[in-house]
Amino acid sequence: MTSRAPQPRPTVASIPAYVAGKPPAPRPGQQVYKLSSNENPHAPLPGVIEAAQAAVAQMNRYPDMGNTALYDALADRLGVPQSRLAAGTGSVALIYHLLTAYCEPGDEVVYAWRSFEAYPIAVSAAGATSVRVPVTATGEHDLDAMASRVSERTKVVILCSPNNPTGTSIPDAEVRDFLDQVPDDVLVVVDEAYREFVRSTDPIDGIALQRDHANVAVMRTFAKAYGLAGLRVGYMVADETVAAAVRAVALPFGVNSVAQAAAVASLAAEVELLERVESIVAERTRVTEGLAQQGWEIPDAQGNFCWLPLGERAGDFAAVAEVAGLTVRPFAGDGVRVTVGEPEANDRLLEVTAAFITGV
């Protein structure tokens, strides 16, 4: 007798697959570089490996479900009470948790597009509906258009700054003006995964925004500037009610012991962190200035990556880069995101872009 397996919710079938950055394939006689995942090219900060190893030695024990040491360190660093914090396996997990806590079928989530590709996945997983608002021609959030799409069905708005993958950041003053247009019962998520790399004249002050607006939740991660992408740990700063709701729906023991220890140790290495971030920003400046000299017109890069708005030629560029030993992240029909990597990788990128734009 044949049987039919139980079927998932209808919305599950509509969830798009997440496409991770492609790892480089070995090429005989050629050093290859991965510039497809916005990873930090530097090794872990001083003291982090030792802290992680100490935690590994206790792996027979469950993690601290309350993330006590991590919350202590974050509360001290940010000047916020622990009751306004929530941790998760990367900031992306916190977005899933938040949408689970606040959205029901029929609710809407407004975000810019193109933006972080996990957003439509998380929205669909929560059973909600995505409302995508196109970014401007220069890859920026169109906040007026986004405000106009907020309706009675809107539960959450997501602002990604710097925006992944276009790299542009939103000025703090513009976010504050936007918040004045959004009802207080709509939760506005400010996703600051790349905040440490911002060098704009009016950067978002996420903590101050959240302090002034109870409907703002700020997401941050240790994956990028802190170089802990492999351990998956992020955090949220929000109103106590919001933070409690996110913690309530989170997977128990979600942030493992090694990740907690490494994050705390990373926070203690701030001097070295700032030095490494500055070196990446300097390389970003070198790359973007080189692209400009070659004739490329790209959005203002404020993350640890740059965006090549190649449209339908995105796949062609990715293929050419791969032949040169570089893996990049193409978005079909839109463009290519390229991580700022090691100086040698960036040198090779500029060689590839120079040949591509001239048709050589």
N, C-alpha and C positions, 0 to 999 in steps of 0.2 A: 504494500500500500504506500502510495506517495503522499507526502504531506507538504504543506507550504509553510515556510518559516514566518514567524510573526513579523509584521511590517512596522518600520519606524514611523514617526510623525511625518506627514507630507513635506514639511519644510526641510527635513533632513536631505531629501533628494535634491533640493535646490541649492544646497551649500556648495559654493565653489571650492575647488581644491587649493590649498596653500602651496605656492611654488617657492621652494627654498632656493637660496643662491647656489648655483651649480659649482661643485668642487672642481679644481683643475685636474685634467687628465695628464698623467706623466708623458713627457715628450723627450725621447732620447737626445741627450746632448744639449738640452735647453732647460733653464730654470723657469718654472711656471709659478704664477702668482694668482691667488684668489682675491678678486676685487668685486665680488658679487654679493657679499653678505654684510657689508658695513661693519666688519669686525675690526677690533683694535690690533694693529700689527705688533704691538709691544707685548712682552711677557708680563705675567702678573706683577703687581706692585710689590715692593719689599715687605716681607713679613706675611704675605698672603699664602704662599705655598706652605710655610711652616704652620700657620693656623689651620689650613685645610688638612694637612697631614695629621695634626693632633686630633682633629674631628674624625678623620677616617679611622683612627685607632679605636674610636668609640662607636663604630657603625652598628654594633650589636644592640645599641639602645635607640629608641625612637628620638626624633628631633624634638626640640622644645616647641610645642605647638603654639605657644604664646609669643614666639620670636622675641623673648625678653631682652637679650643682649642687643639684638639688632634694633629693636624699638628704643631702647635706652640711648644707643649711639645716635640714631636718627633724631630723636627728640632733642638731644643736646646740640646736635649740629644745626638743626633747622629752627630751633626755638619754638617748637609746637608740643602740645601735650600728647602723650602716647595714645590717648583715646581718639585722636584724629588720624591715626596711622593704620594702614593695612598693608600687609606684604603678600606677595604671590610669586609664582614661578615665572618671573619676567613681568613687565608691565602689561604685556598682552593678556596674561592670565587674569589680571585685575580688571581689564576691560570686559572679558567674558563674565567674571563674577558680577561686575556692576550691572551689566545688561540683564543677567539672570535675576538680579535682585529688583530691578526697576521696570522691566519690560514684560508685557503680555502680548499674545497674538493680537495683531491689529495696531499695536503701538508703532510709532515711527522714530527712527534715529537718523538725524541729519548730519552729514559730513561732506567734506570736499572730495572731489574726484578729478584727477587721480590722486589718491593718498595711500596710506598703509593698507596693503591688501588683506590684512587680517580683519579689518573692520566689517566688510560685507559678510565674511564667514561668521564672525561673532554675532552679528545682528541676526542672521538667519538661524544660527544655533539657538538663539533665545526665542525664536518664533516671531520676532518683530520684522518690520519692513524698512528697508534702506531707502533713504532719500538722498541721492547723490547730486551735489551741486558742482558743476564744472569749475575747475580752477581757471584763473585768468590766462591770457596768452603768455604771460611771464611766469606761470607756475605758482601763483599766489592764491590764497583763499579769497574768494569774493564774499566778504562778510555781509554786504548789503543783500546780495542774492540769497545767502544762507538764512539771514533773518527773515526774509520774505517767505521762505519755505517752512518756517516754524508754524505749526497749526495746533489745533486742540488735541490732535493725536500724537504730537511730539512729546516724547519722554526724555530723550537725550540728544545733545548736540556734541559732536567731537571736533575739536580743533587740534590739528597736528602741527606743532611748531618747534623746530624746523620740520617742514613737511617732507615726509618720505613718500615718493622718491624725488620730488622736484627741488628740495633743499632750501626753500624760502622760509623765512621766519615772519611771524606776525608782530607788528609793533604793539607794545603794551597798551598804548593809548587807544589803538583801534580795538583791542580786545575789550577794554573797559567800555568803549562806546557801544560795542556789540552787546555786551551784557545788559546795558540799559534798555535794549530793544527786546530782550528775551524775558518771558515771564519767569517769575521766581520759582515756579513749580517745575520748570524744565532744568534738568541737570546738565551742566556744561562741563565736559571733560576736556582738560588741557593736557595733551599728550606731549611731554617734554623729554622724550627719549634721548634727544641729541642736544640738550640745553647747554652742556659744558662747552660746546664748540661755537656758540653764537657770539659774534662780534659786531652786531648791528648797533645802531645808535640808540635804539629804544627797545632793548630786549624785554621779554615778558618776565615779570617778577611773580612767578606762580604762587609762592607762599603768601605774598601780600594780596594777590588777587583772591585767594581762597579765604584769607582772613577778612576781607571786605565783603565777600559774597558767599553766603551759605550754600548756594546752588552750584558752586564750582568745586570740581575734584581734579587734583593735579596728579598725573602719572609720571613716574620716573623709573629709571632702570640702572642696574650695575653692569649691563651687558656691553655698553658702548665705551664711554670714556674710561670706566674702571676696568675694562678688559675681562669681565667675568661671563662672557656670552655662553660658555660651556656649562655654567652652573645654574643659570636661569633663576635670577632673583631680581625683583623689582618692588616698588612700593608706591603707595598712594597717600596723599594728604587731602583730607576732606573734612566736612562737618562731622561731628561725632555721630550723628544719626546715619549718615551715608557710610562712614567707615565701619560702623557696627553692622550695617546691612551686608556690606561686602564680606566682612569677616564671617558672618553667619552662613553665607552660602559657599564659602571657600572650601576646597578639599582639605580635610584634616591632615596635619603634618605635611602640607604642600611644599614648604620651603625646607629642603633637607638640611641636616646638621652642617655638612661641609659648606654649602652655600651661605648659611648664616654666619659661620665663622669667617669665611673669606670676605664677605661683605663688611663685617665689622672691622676686620684688619685693613681693608681697602679704605674705609673712611678715616682710619688713623694715619694713612700715608698721603695726606693731602698735598704736602709740598711736592713729592714726586709725581703725584697725579697731575698737578697744574703744569709741571715741566713737560710731561708727556703730551698733554692736551695742546700746549703751545707749539710743540714740535709738529703735531698733526695739522694744526691750523696754519703753520708756516708752509708746510707741504701743500695744503689745500690752496693757499694763495699762489704758490709757485705754479701749480697745475692750472688754476683758473686763469692766471695771467698768461700762461703759455697758450692756452686754448684761445684766448682773446686775440693774441698776436697771430695765431693761425687763421683767424677769421670766424671762429665759432661764436655764436650768440647764445649764451646759456643763462638760466636764472641765477640770481644771487645765491651762492652756495653758503649755507650757514651750518650745515651738518658736517660729518666726516666723509662726505661724498659729493659728487657733482652730477648734474643731469644734462644729458645730451638729447635735445628734443628732435629726434630723428624721424618720428612718425613711422611710416611704412618701411623705412630703411633700418629700423632697429635690429632686426634679425640679421641683416647683412653685416652690420658693424660688429655684432657679437661673434659672428663666424670669423671675420677677419681678425678680431682680437684673440680668439682662441688659437688660431694658427700662430700668432705671435707669442703664445704662452700666457695669455691673460684671460681669465673668465670674468665676465661682466654680467650685469642683470638686465636683459632686454624685457621691455613691456610692449608686446605686440601692438603696433599701430600708434604708439605714443612716443617711446624714446628708450634711452639706455641710462641706467644708473651705474655709476662707477665709484667704488670706494677709494678713498685716499689711503694708499698702502705704503709699503716701504719705498724709499727714494728710488731704488732701482726699478721697482714696478711702475712708479710714476713716470720715470724717464721713458720706459718702454711704451707706456700709454701715450705719451706725447708724440712718440714716433709713429704710433698707429694712427692717432687722430690727424697728424699732419699729412700722412699719405692718403687717408680716407677723404679728407676734405678737398684735396687737390685731384683725387681720382687716380693717383699713382698706383 
